[in-house]
């Protein structure tokens, strides 16, 4: 695999350099400098070991053939490399930018060295393929005459749609927003992934025959009954869209918003939209404001980077959990994904991260938030308890709630279809990805719960194979994973 002694010759892990913070805060472009050189990338690919059992396969829900395309990149066989990458992943340009890389966490080299730069090899492979014109429409060899509706155009829906179109079905993707892409379009800031990468992949899918309909709220604009009547099968891929709230005193004050009220507006501005509300209310903007973000995950970091670019006066990011250790925690041994302190590009840009803190109430004047009252907490047998004498008040005139999502929207389509739910409130599915309603399948966060983009794509591919098998009796489409059960979570 690659250079059998590469990991001994090249012990350091190398990644693209990020642009200087003062420079990148002037725009919304991706934070990295110009493209990684092929020579440097091939050196990094050569670090992939002949490890016998490639645990990176186990770490990747898609089952990406990582050692194979590392070897091909090292040997300069870029065309073969992208073919092996696309064999398991419809959208490596998305995962190469947005996935937290559980494959790297399970890399055997990572036991006692820095792991292989798997994610960087992945994204450079696909970008080179687009540059060379190798990413072309893949047409079905026959048409089945069957029609399938995919509800939701995030990564799960797009993966399912592309697979089913290539299997010969007539696929229509419904999206209630005005553009395709789901959370990737309006939840992920431009500095993490520019939206042109979505657009060029959509162009490929349209050329292959996938039909996209935006601005259609399925369950309202088209009823569940109409959907079932018109289509032979349905794949639900609407995501986990109900945000976790913080029901404390003062929650109704002006200036306290969910992250997914804030981030889509910022993305729309970059797309040239006028985001003024129909009511004439001003948009949410962090310029000149004292911002507090409640939630220490990726969405919180997205709010942080967005607030910096809008010109926030100050930013604090709260997290109720304690600060993770600098190195892999003993509770997450190799090859599991490690609990450890991470610094994203947004964290490099400023702001203060505050751990082990809980917000008790929001305070305000004239209906507008002016601050919040909080205290430190400690974890006692899995429960957070207040540390007496640690109360404090922090000024804030914009508070963003980034505490994750609790499940899919049930009123409307899901209720009208009559699907069942699991113990967590997600759409229930059987071993064949089918809901309790025959012919209706579910993939991604809507059935799994809030998760990673790589899981969404894997589930979309697997649900597509199941829907194809349901309609045709058999399927040649790959199914990388089985549905996660409650016992496995």
C-alpha positions as CSV (number, residue, x, y, z in Angstrom):
1,X,0.0,0.0,0.0
2,X,1.6,3.2,-1.2
3,X,5.3,3.3,-0.1
4,X,5.8,0.4,2.4
5,X,8.2,2.6,4.3
6,X,6.5,5.9,3.7
7,X,5.3,6.3,7.3
8,X,8.9,5.9,8.5
9,X,10.4,8.4,6.0
10,X,7.7,11.0,6.5
11,X,6.6,11.1,10.1
12,X,4.9,14.6,10.0
13,X,1.4,15.2,8.9
14,X,1.0,18.1,6.6
15,X,-2.2,20.0,5.6
16,X,-2.9,23.1,3.6
17,X,-2.1,26.4,5.3
18,X,-5.0,28.6,6.4
19,X,-5.0,32.2,5.3
20,X,-4.0,34.8,7.9
21,X,-7.0,35.5,10.2
22,X,-7.1,39.3,9.5
23,X,-7.2,38.5,5.7
24,X,-9.8,35.8,5.8
25,X,-12.2,37.8,8.0
26,X,-12.5,40.3,5.1
27,X,-14.4,37.8,3.0
28,X,-16.5,34.6,3.1
29,X,-14.3,32.4,1.0
30,X,-12.9,29.1,2.2
31,X,-10.2,29.6,4.8
32,X,-7.4,27.8,3.0
33,X,-4.7,29.1,0.8
34,X,-4.2,28.0,-2.8
35,X,-4.4,24.3,-3.7
36,X,-2.2,21.7,-2.0
37,X,0.6,20.7,-4.3
38,X,0.3,17.3,-5.9
39,X,3.9,16.5,-4.8
40,X,3.1,17.2,-1.2
41,X,-0.1,15.3,-1.3
42,X,1.6,12.2,-2.8
43,X,4.1,12.4,0.0
44,X,1.3,12.4,2.5
45,X,-0.5,9.5,0.7
46,X,2.7,7.5,0.9
47,X,2.4,7.4,4.7
48,X,-0.5,5.0,4.3
49,X,0.8,1.8,5.8
50,X,0.6,-1.8,4.7
51,X,-1.3,-2.3,8.0
52,X,-2.9,-5.7,7.3
53,X,-6.3,-4.7,8.6
54,X,-7.3,-1.2,7.5
55,X,-9.3,0.0,10.4
56,X,-10.0,3.2,8.4
57,X,-12.6,1.1,6.6
58,X,-14.3,0.4,9.9
59,X,-14.1,4.1,10.8
60,X,-15.8,5.2,7.5
61,X,-19.5,4.5,7.3
62,X,-19.3,4.6,3.5
63,X,-16.6,1.9,3.5
64,X,-14.4,4.1,1.4
65,X,-11.5,2.2,-0.2
66,X,-9.0,4.4,1.5
67,X,-5.7,2.4,1.2
68,X,-6.5,1.8,-2.5
69,X,-6.9,5.4,-3.5
70,X,-4.0,6.5,-1.2
71,X,-1.8,4.0,-3.2
72,X,-3.1,5.3,-6.5
73,X,-2.5,8.9,-5.6
74,X,1.0,8.1,-4.5
75,X,1.7,6.4,-7.9
76,X,0.2,9.4,-9.8
77,X,-2.8,7.4,-11.1
78,X,-5.3,10.1,-10.4
79,X,-8.0,8.9,-12.8
80,X,-8.0,5.4,-11.2
81,X,-8.1,7.1,-7.8
82,X,-11.2,9.1,-8.4
83,X,-12.9,6.0,-9.9
84,X,-12.2,4.1,-6.6
85,X,-13.3,7.0,-4.6
86,X,-16.6,7.5,-6.5
87,X,-17.3,3.8,-6.2
88,X,-18.3,4.3,-2.5
89,X,-18.9,8.0,-2.2
90,X,-21.2,10.1,-4.4
91,X,-19.9,13.4,-3.0
92,X,-16.3,13.3,-1.8
93,X,-16.1,17.1,-2.3
94,X,-18.7,17.4,0.6
95,X,-17.2,14.9,3.0
96,X,-13.7,16.1,2.2
97,X,-14.6,19.5,3.5
98,X,-17.3,18.8,6.2
99,X,-16.7,15.3,7.6
100,X,-14.8,15.2,10.9
101,X,-12.9,12.2,9.5
102,X,-13.6,9.2,11.8
103,X,-11.5,7.3,9.3
104,X,-8.4,9.2,10.5
105,X,-9.3,8.6,14.1
106,X,-9.1,4.8,13.4
107,X,-6.0,5.0,11.2
108,X,-3.5,2.4,12.4
109,X,-0.7,4.9,12.0
110,X,-2.6,7.1,14.5
111,X,-1.8,4.7,17.4
112,X,1.6,6.3,17.9
113,X,2.0,8.9,15.1
114,X,-0.2,11.5,13.4
115,X,-2.7,9.7,11.2
116,X,-2.6,9.8,7.4
117,X,-4.2,12.9,5.9
118,X,-7.1,10.8,4.5
119,X,-9.6,13.6,4.2
120,X,-7.1,15.9,2.3
121,X,-6.3,13.2,-0.2
122,X,-10.0,12.7,-0.7
123,X,-10.9,16.3,-1.4
124,X,-7.8,16.8,-3.7
125,X,-8.7,13.7,-5.6
126,X,-12.2,15.0,-6.5
127,X,-11.1,18.6,-7.1
128,X,-8.4,17.3,-9.5
129,X,-11.1,15.2,-11.2
130,X,-13.4,18.2,-11.7
131,X,-10.4,20.2,-13.0
132,X,-9.6,17.5,-15.5
133,X,-13.2,17.1,-16.7
134,X,-13.4,13.5,-15.4
135,X,-16.6,14.0,-13.5
136,X,-19.3,13.4,-16.1
137,X,-23.0,12.3,-15.9
138,X,-23.4,8.6,-15.4
139,X,-26.5,7.4,-17.3
140,X,-28.6,4.3,-16.6
141,X,-28.4,1.5,-19.0
142,X,-32.2,1.1,-19.0
143,X,-35.2,2.9,-17.7
144,X,-37.6,1.0,-15.3
145,X,-40.6,3.2,-15.8
146,X,-40.9,3.5,-12.0
147,X,-41.2,6.9,-10.3
148,X,-39.7,7.7,-6.9
149,X,-40.1,10.8,-4.8
150,X,-37.2,11.9,-2.5
151,X,-38.3,14.4,0.1
152,X,-35.3,16.6,1.2
153,X,-32.2,17.6,-0.7
154,X,-29.5,17.3,1.9
155,X,-26.7,14.8,1.5
156,X,-28.9,11.8,2.3
157,X,-31.6,12.8,-0.2
158,X,-29.1,13.7,-2.9
159,X,-27.2,10.4,-2.5
160,X,-30.4,8.4,-2.6
161,X,-31.6,10.4,-5.7
162,X,-28.4,9.9,-7.6
163,X,-28.2,6.2,-6.9
164,X,-31.9,5.6,-7.9
165,X,-31.6,7.7,-11.0
166,X,-28.6,5.7,-12.1
167,X,-30.6,2.5,-11.5
168,X,-33.0,3.7,-14.1
169,X,-35.9,5.1,-12.1
170,X,-37.4,8.5,-12.7
171,X,-36.6,10.4,-9.5
172,X,-38.0,13.7,-8.3
173,X,-36.4,15.5,-5.4
174,X,-38.6,17.9,-3.4
175,X,-37.1,20.7,-1.4
176,X,-39.2,23.2,0.5
177,X,-36.4,25.9,0.4
178,X,-35.8,27.9,-2.7
179,X,-32.5,26.2,-3.5
180,X,-31.2,22.6,-3.4
181,X,-28.8,21.5,-0.7
182,X,-30.6,21.3,2.6
183,X,-28.4,22.0,5.6
184,X,-25.3,22.2,3.4
185,X,-26.8,25.1,1.5
186,X,-28.2,27.2,4.4
187,X,-26.6,25.9,7.6
188,X,-22.9,25.5,6.5
189,X,-21.2,28.9,6.1
190,X,-19.3,29.7,2.9
191,X,-16.0,29.8,4.7
192,X,-16.4,26.0,5.4
193,X,-17.8,25.1,2.0
194,X,-18.5,27.5,-0.9
195,X,-21.9,26.8,-2.4
196,X,-20.5,26.5,-5.9
197,X,-19.5,23.0,-5.0
198,X,-23.1,22.0,-4.5
199,X,-24.2,23.7,-7.7
200,X,-21.8,21.9,-9.9
201,X,-22.8,18.5,-8.5
202,X,-26.5,19.4,-9.0
203,X,-25.7,20.1,-12.6
204,X,-24.3,16.6,-13.0
205,X,-27.4,15.1,-11.4
206,X,-29.7,17.1,-13.6
207,X,-27.8,15.9,-16.7
208,X,-28.3,12.4,-15.4
209,X,-32.0,12.9,-15.3
210,X,-32.8,13.7,-11.7
211,X,-35.7,16.2,-11.4
212,X,-35.5,18.9,-8.8
213,X,-38.5,20.8,-7.5
214,X,-37.7,23.7,-5.0
215,X,-40.2,25.7,-3.0
216,X,-42.4,22.7,-2.5
217,X,-43.5,21.9,1.1
218,X,-44.5,18.3,0.8
219,X,-47.4,17.7,3.1
220,X,-48.8,21.2,2.3
221,X,-48.2,22.1,-1.4
222,X,-48.6,18.4,-2.3
223,X,-50.4,16.1,0.2
224,X,-49.2,12.8,1.4
225,X,-52.0,11.1,-0.4
226,X,-51.1,12.8,-3.7
227,X,-47.4,11.8,-3.2
228,X,-48.3,8.1,-2.7
229,X,-50.7,8.1,-5.6
230,X,-48.2,9.7,-8.1
231,X,-45.0,7.8,-7.0
232,X,-44.2,4.1,-6.8
233,X,-41.9,4.7,-3.8
234,X,-41.0,7.5,-1.4
235,X,-37.6,8.2,0.3
236,X,-37.9,10.5,3.3
237,X,-34.7,12.5,3.8
238,X,-35.9,15.6,5.5
239,X,-33.3,15.7,8.3
240,X,-33.6,16.4,12.0
241,X,-35.0,20.0,11.8
242,X,-36.4,20.7,15.2
243,X,-33.8,22.6,17.2
244,X,-33.3,22.0,20.9
245,X,-34.5,25.0,22.8
246,X,-33.5,26.6,26.1
247,X,-36.8,27.2,28.0
248,X,-35.5,29.5,30.7
249,X,-36.9,32.9,31.8
250,X,-36.3,35.6,29.2
251,X,-36.2,33.2,26.3
252,X,-38.8,35.3,24.5
253,X,-36.7,38.5,24.5
254,X,-35.7,40.0,21.2
255,X,-32.2,39.1,20.3
256,X,-32.4,35.4,21.4
257,X,-32.4,33.2,18.3
258,X,-31.8,29.7,17.2
259,X,-28.6,29.2,15.2
260,X,-30.7,28.0,12.2
261,X,-32.5,31.4,12.2
262,X,-29.1,33.2,12.1
263,X,-26.9,31.0,9.8
264,X,-29.3,30.8,6.8
265,X,-29.6,34.6,6.6
266,X,-25.9,35.0,6.5
267,X,-25.7,32.4,3.7
268,X,-28.5,34.0,1.8
269,X,-26.7,37.4,1.9
270,X,-23.6,35.7,0.2
271,X,-26.0,34.3,-2.4
272,X,-27.2,37.8,-3.2
273,X,-30.6,37.5,-1.6
274,X,-32.5,40.4,0.1
275,X,-33.2,38.9,3.5
276,X,-35.5,41.6,5.0
277,X,-38.6,40.0,6.4
278,X,-42.0,40.6,4.9
279,X,-42.9,42.4,8.1
280,X,-40.1,44.9,7.7
281,X,-38.1,43.6,10.7
282,X,-34.4,43.9,10.5
283,X,-32.3,40.8,9.8
284,X,-30.2,39.1,12.5
285,X,-26.7,40.5,12.3
286,X,-23.8,40.4,14.8
287,X,-22.2,43.7,13.7
288,X,-21.1,45.7,16.7
289,X,-22.9,43.3,19.1
290,X,-21.8,41.4,22.2
291,X,-22.6,37.8,21.1
292,X,-23.1,34.8,23.3
293,X,-23.3,31.4,21.6
294,X,-24.8,28.6,23.7
295,X,-23.5,25.3,22.4
296,X,-19.9,24.2,21.8
297,X,-20.3,22.0,18.8
298,X,-19.8,22.5,15.1
299,X,-23.0,24.6,14.7
300,X,-21.7,26.9,17.5
301,X,-18.4,27.2,15.7
302,X,-20.3,28.1,12.5
303,X,-22.0,30.9,14.4
304,X,-18.7,32.0,15.8
305,X,-17.0,32.3,12.4
306,X,-20.1,34.0,11.0
307,X,-20.2,36.5,13.9
308,X,-16.6,37.4,13.3
309,X,-17.2,38.1,9.7
310,X,-20.2,40.3,10.5
311,X,-18.1,42.4,12.8
312,X,-19.2,41.3,16.3
313,X,-17.8,43.4,19.2
314,X,-17.2,40.3,21.3
315,X,-18.1,36.6,21.2
316,X,-18.4,34.1,24.0
317,X,-19.2,30.4,23.3
318,X,-20.7,28.5,26.2
319,X,-20.5,24.7,26.6
320,X,-22.1,22.8,29.5
321,X,-19.6,20.0,29.2
322,X,-16.1,20.3,30.7
323,X,-13.2,21.2,28.5
324,X,-11.9,18.0,26.8
325,X,-8.3,16.9,27.3
326,X,-5.6,18.0,25.0
327,X,-4.9,14.5,23.8
328,X,-7.2,11.5,23.2
329,X,-9.3,10.8,26.4
330,X,-9.0,7.3,28.0
331,X,-12.7,6.9,27.5
332,X,-12.3,6.9,23.7
333,X,-9.4,4.6,23.0
334,X,-8.2,3.9,19.4
335,X,-9.8,3.2,17.0
336,X,-12.9,5.1,18.4
337,X,-13.4,8.7,17.5
338,X,-11.4,10.6,20.2
339,X,-12.8,13.0,22.8
340,X,-10.2,15.8,22.8
341,X,-9.9,19.5,22.6
342,X,-10.2,20.8,19.0
343,X,-9.6,24.2,17.5
344,X,-11.5,24.9,14.3
345,X,-10.7,27.7,11.9
346,X,-13.4,29.8,13.6
347,X,-11.8,29.4,17.0
348,X,-8.5,30.6,15.6
349,X,-10.2,33.8,14.7
350,X,-11.1,34.9,18.2
351,X,-13.8,34.7,20.8
352,X,-13.7,33.1,24.3
353,X,-14.7,29.5,24.9
354,X,-16.3,28.9,28.3
355,X,-16.8,25.4,29.6
356,X,-18.8,23.8,32.4
357,X,-21.3,26.6,32.4
358,X,-25.1,26.6,32.5
359,X,-27.4,29.6,31.6
360,X,-30.2,30.2,34.1
361,X,-32.0,33.1,32.5
362,X,-31.8,35.9,30.0
363,X,-32.2,39.4,31.1
364,X,-33.3,42.5,29.2
365,X,-34.8,45.9,28.9
366,X,-37.7,47.1,26.8
367,X,-38.2,43.6,25.5
368,X,-34.6,43.2,24.2
369,X,-31.9,40.9,25.6
370,X,-29.1,42.7,27.4
371,X,-27.4,39.8,29.1
372,X,-27.7,36.4,30.7
373,X,-27.2,35.0,34.2
374,X,-25.2,31.8,34.4
375,X,-23.2,29.6,36.8
376,X,-20.6,26.8,36.7
377,X,-21.6,23.2,36.8
378,X,-20.0,19.9,37.7
379,X,-21.0,16.4,36.4
380,X,-22.1,14.1,39.2
381,X,-23.1,10.6,38.1
382,X,-24.2,11.9,34.7
383,X,-26.1,14.9,36.0
384,X,-25.1,18.5,36.0
385,X,-25.1,20.2,39.4
386,X,-24.6,23.8,40.2
387,X,-21.3,24.9,41.7
388,X,-22.4,27.2,44.5
389,X,-20.9,30.7,44.5
390,X,-20.1,30.7,40.8
391,X,-23.0,32.8,39.6
392,X,-22.2,35.5,37.1
393,X,-23.9,37.9,34.7
394,X,-22.6,38.5,31.1
395,X,-23.7,41.3,28.9
396,X,-25.1,40.2,25.6
397,X,-27.3,41.8,22.9
398,X,-27.4,38.7,20.6
399,X,-27.7,35.2,21.9
400,X,-27.5,32.2,19.5
401,X,-28.8,28.8,20.6
402,X,-26.7,26.1,19.0
403,X,-27.5,23.1,21.1
404,X,-28.3,20.5,18.4
405,X,-31.6,19.1,17.1
406,X,-34.2,16.8,18.7
407,X,-35.9,15.2,15.7
408,X,-37.9,15.7,12.5
409,X,-40.9,17.9,12.1
410,X,-43.9,15.6,12.6
411,X,-47.0,17.7,11.8
412,X,-47.7,17.6,8.1
413,X,-46.1,15.0,5.9
414,X,-45.0,12.5,8.6
415,X,-48.3,12.6,10.4
416,X,-50.3,12.4,7.2
417,X,-48.3,9.4,6.0
418,X,-48.9,7.7,9.3
419,X,-45.2,6.6,9.9
420,X,-44.2,5.2,13.3
421,X,-41.5,6.7,15.5
422,X,-38.8,5.1,17.6
423,X,-38.0,5.9,21.3
424,X,-36.1,9.0,20.3
425,X,-38.9,10.4,18.2
426,X,-37.2,9.7,14.9
427,X,-38.9,7.9,12.0
428,X,-38.9,4.2,12.6
429,X,-37.5,1.9,9.9
430,X,-36.9,-1.9,9.6
431,X,-33.9,-3.8,8.4
432,X,-34.8,-2.8,4.8
433,X,-34.9,0.9,5.5
434,X,-38.7,0.9,5.2
435,X,-40.9,2.8,7.5
436,X,-44.1,1.3,9.0
437,X,-45.7,2.4,5.8
438,X,-45.0,0.0,2.8
439,X,-43.1,1.7,0.0
440,X,-42.0,4.6,2.2
441,X,-38.3,4.6,3.1
442,X,-36.2,6.8,5.3
443,X,-32.6,7.9,5.3
444,X,-30.3,10.3,7.1
445,X,-31.0,12.4,10.3
446,X,-34.8,11.9,9.9
447,X,-34.4,8.3,10.8
448,X,-31.0,8.2,12.6
449,X,-31.1,11.4,14.5
450,X,-28.7,14.3,14.3
451,X,-25.4,12.9,12.9
452,X,-22.5,13.3,10.4
453,X,-22.6,14.0,6.7
454,X,-20.8,10.8,6.0
455,X,-23.6,8.8,7.8
456,X,-26.2,10.7,5.8
457,X,-24.6,9.8,2.4
458,X,-24.1,6.2,3.5
459,X,-27.8,5.9,4.6
460,X,-29.0,7.6,1.4
461,X,-27.1,5.0,-0.7
462,X,-28.4,2.1,1.5
463,X,-32.0,3.3,1.4
464,X,-31.7,3.7,-2.4
465,X,-30.7,0.1,-2.7
466,X,-33.6,-1.0,-0.5
467,X,-36.1,1.1,-2.5
468,X,-34.7,-0.3,-5.8
469,X,-35.0,-3.9,-4.4
470,X,-38.6,-3.1,-3.3
471,X,-39.6,-2.0,-6.8
472,X,-37.5,-4.4,-8.9
473,X,-37.2,-7.5,-6.7
474,X,-33.4,-7.2,-6.6
475,X,-30.8,-4.5,-6.8
476,X,-27.2,-4.1,-7.9
477,X,-26.9,-0.8,-6.0
478,X,-24.4,-1.0,-3.1
479,X,-25.7,-0.8,0.5
480,X,-22.8,0.2,2.7
481,X,-24.6,0.0,6.1
482,X,-27.6,-1.5,7.9
483,X,-30.1,0.7,9.8
484,X,-29.0,1.6,13.3
485,X,-31.2,0.1,16.0
486,X,-31.9,1.6,19.4
487,X,-29.8,-1.1,21.0
488,X,-26.8,-0.2,18.8
489,X,-26.9,3.5,19.7
